[in-house]
Amino acid sequence: MINKASLMRKINKSTDIPLRDASLCIDLIIEEITDAIARSERIELRGLGSFYVSQVATRKAVFANIPAHSRVIFRPCQKLRLSVWNKVAR
């Protein structure tokens, strides 16, 4: 599993940036992505994919109505999709 600590170590190892600075970089990236999503902006990360906000209409369920709401969608880039597909297809 990849987590923040493993990303920090990878950044530190490949760039000699201190772990504290690597942590700050990761925090800033996550904060910027989160803020952009909160503003309903589309985020594109080349080589990974894009995030965007989609509006979901009100709908009826069995026991209650589900109100209209927003949802965050991640759409992987073609390279990532093919990479995952090729691993599953093996």
C-alpha positions, 0 to 999 in steps of 0.5 A, spaced: 500 500 500 502 506 498 501 512 503 503 519 505 509 516 508 512 512 503 511 517 498 515 522 502 520 517 502 520 516 495 521 524 494 526 524 499 530 518 496 530 521 488 531 528 490 534 529 496 529 533 499 528 533 506 522 528 509 519 535 512 519 538 506 516 532 502 511 532 507 509 539 506 509 538 498 504 532 499 500 536 503 500 542 499 498 538 493 492 535 496 490 541 499 490 545 492 486 539 489 481 539 495 480 546 494 479 546 486 474 540 487 470 544 492 470 550 487 467 545 482 473 545 478 476 540 473 483 537 475 487 534 470 493 530 472 497 528 466 499 520 466 494 519 472 487 522 470 482 527 472 477 529 477 471 533 476 464 534 480 458 531 477 451 533 479 446 527 481 439 529 480 434 527 486 431 520 485 426 515 489 429 509 493 425 504 496 424 507 503 426 514 502 428 519 497 435 521 495 436 528 494 440 532 489 447 532 491 454 533 488 459 527 487 466 527 485 468 523 479 475 520 478 477 518 470 483 515 469 487 516 463 488 511 457 495 509 459 492 508 467 486 504 464 490 500 459 495 498 465 490 496 469 486 492 464 492 488 462 494 486 469 486 484 470 486 480 463 492 476 465 
